[in-house]
Amino acid sequence: MISRSPITVIVALTLMLLLVLPAGAASIRHIDATVAENGDTQIVAEYSLNWAEKAIAYPAAVPLLSGVLGNNVQVHSVTPEKAELTVKHFVTVQQQPGTTTYKTPAISVADVRKKIDTFWFGNIISLDGASGSLTFRFPDGETIDYKDLTAVPSFEHVVSR
């Protein structure tokens, strides 16, 4: 019989428990989305993670970001408190004589939840967007703010030239 130290057994049991039980909520504090004229969007997301998310989910998620997000996303930095990235053509741009229309995508915490659940660490993360806010910044200087990120509808911003 192989003897194991009590600390090793406790650590193993704790890790197994964390993988089975959800642990608190990752809270989105603020997302700042700066839209370029071509629709590329620089996104800075500020959030808070609980200790289990910082210890297990964060280290597991960071290496997966590039593969999951694809070629349209350039990750600039990711920390346990903030992520900075640029998404190509995140906002649809339509040019017409005298106007440019920017159409944002709809954003839903439920859709994000479905994506997170596809990963082995998904049940560790409980996502809360209700207390967060979102700011879209357009090339003409206009800003649009949203509170409660549970579901943000698509909308159009028209710039006259």
VENBEL-V562405 format. One record per backbone hydrogen bond with DSSP energy under -0.5 kcal/mol. CO is the residue of the C=O (numbers start at 1). NH is the residue of the N-H. E is the energy in kcal/mol with one decimal. If there is no record, write none. Layout:
# VENBEL-V562405
co=CO nh=NH e=E
co=CO nh=NH e=E
This chain:
# VENBEL-V562405
co=5 nh=9 e=-1.8
co=6 nh=10 e=-2.5
co=7 nh=11 e=-2.7
co=8 nh=12 e=-2.4
co=9 nh=13 e=-2.7
co=10 nh=14 e=-2.6
co=11 nh=15 e=-2.6
co=12 nh=16 e=-2.3
co=13 nh=17 e=-2.4
co=14 nh=18 e=-2.4
co=15 nh=19 e=-1.6
co=16 nh=20 e=-0.9
co=17 nh=20 e=-0.7
co=17 nh=21 e=-2.7
co=25 nh=27 e=-0.7
co=26 nh=28 e=-0.5
co=26 nh=128 e=-2.9
co=27 nh=29 e=-0.6
co=27 nh=48 e=-2.4
co=29 nh=133 e=-1.0
co=30 nh=46 e=-3.4
co=31 nh=33 e=-0.5
co=31 nh=135 e=-2.6
co=32 nh=34 e=-0.6
co=32 nh=44 e=-2.4
co=33 nh=35 e=-0.7
co=33 nh=137 e=-3.1
co=34 nh=42 e=-2.5
co=36 nh=39 e=-1.9
co=39 nh=90 e=-0.7
co=39 nh=91 e=-2.0
co=40 nh=36 e=-3.3
co=41 nh=43 e=-0.5
co=41 nh=87 e=-2.7
co=42 nh=34 e=-2.9
co=43 nh=45 e=-0.5
co=43 nh=85 e=-2.5
co=44 nh=32 e=-2.8
co=44 nh=46 e=-0.5
co=45 nh=83 e=-2.3
co=46 nh=29 e=-2.3
co=46 nh=30 e=-1.7
co=48 nh=27 e=-1.9
co=50 nh=54 e=-2.3
co=51 nh=55 e=-2.3
co=52 nh=56 e=-2.7
co=52 nh=57 e=-0.9
co=53 nh=58 e=-3.5
co=56 nh=60 e=-1.3
co=57 nh=61 e=-2.5
co=58 nh=62 e=-2.1
co=59 nh=63 e=-0.6
co=61 nh=64 e=-0.8
co=61 nh=65 e=-1.0
co=62 nh=65 e=-0.9
co=64 nh=68 e=-2.4
co=65 nh=69 e=-2.6
co=66 nh=70 e=-1.3
co=70 nh=73 e=-1.2
co=72 nh=88 e=-3.3
co=73 nh=75 e=-0.6
co=74 nh=76 e=-0.6
co=74 nh=86 e=-2.4
co=77 nh=84 e=-3.1
co=81 nh=47 e=-2.4
co=82 nh=79 e=-3.0
co=83 nh=45 e=-2.7
co=84 nh=76 e=-2.5
co=84 nh=77 e=-1.8
co=85 nh=43 e=-3.6
co=86 nh=74 e=-2.8
co=86 nh=88 e=-0.6
co=87 nh=41 e=-2.5
co=87 nh=90 e=-1.1
co=92 nh=103 e=-2.9
co=94 nh=101 e=-2.7
co=96 nh=99 e=-2.1
co=98 nh=161 e=-3.3
co=99 nh=96 e=-2.7
co=100 nh=159 e=-3.2
co=101 nh=94 e=-2.5
co=101 nh=103 e=-0.5
co=102 nh=104 e=-0.5
co=102 nh=157 e=-2.7
co=103 nh=92 e=-2.4
co=107 nh=152 e=-3.7
co=108 nh=112 e=-1.9
co=109 nh=113 e=-2.7
co=110 nh=114 e=-2.0
co=111 nh=115 e=-1.7
co=112 nh=116 e=-2.5
co=113 nh=117 e=-2.3
co=115 nh=118 e=-1.2
co=116 nh=119 e=-1.8
co=119 nh=122 e=-1.9
co=121 nh=124 e=-1.8
co=121 nh=125 e=-0.6
co=122 nh=125 e=-0.9
co=124 nh=23 e=-1.0
co=125 nh=127 e=-0.5
co=126 nh=26 e=-2.7
co=127 nh=129 e=-0.5
co=128 nh=28 e=-2.4
co=129 nh=132 e=-1.2
co=129 nh=149 e=-3.0
co=132 nh=148 e=-1.9
co=133 nh=31 e=-2.2
co=134 nh=146 e=-2.8
co=135 nh=33 e=-3.3
co=136 nh=144 e=-2.2
co=137 nh=35 e=-3.4
co=138 nh=141 e=-2.4
co=142 nh=138 e=-2.8
co=144 nh=136 e=-2.8
co=146 nh=134 e=-2.4
co=148 nh=151 e=-0.5
co=150 nh=109 e=-2.1
co=150 nh=110 e=-0.6
co=151 nh=153 e=-0.6
co=152 nh=107 e=-2.8
co=155 nh=104 e=-2.6
co=157 nh=102 e=-2.8
co=158 nh=160 e=-0.5
co=159 nh=100 e=-2.4
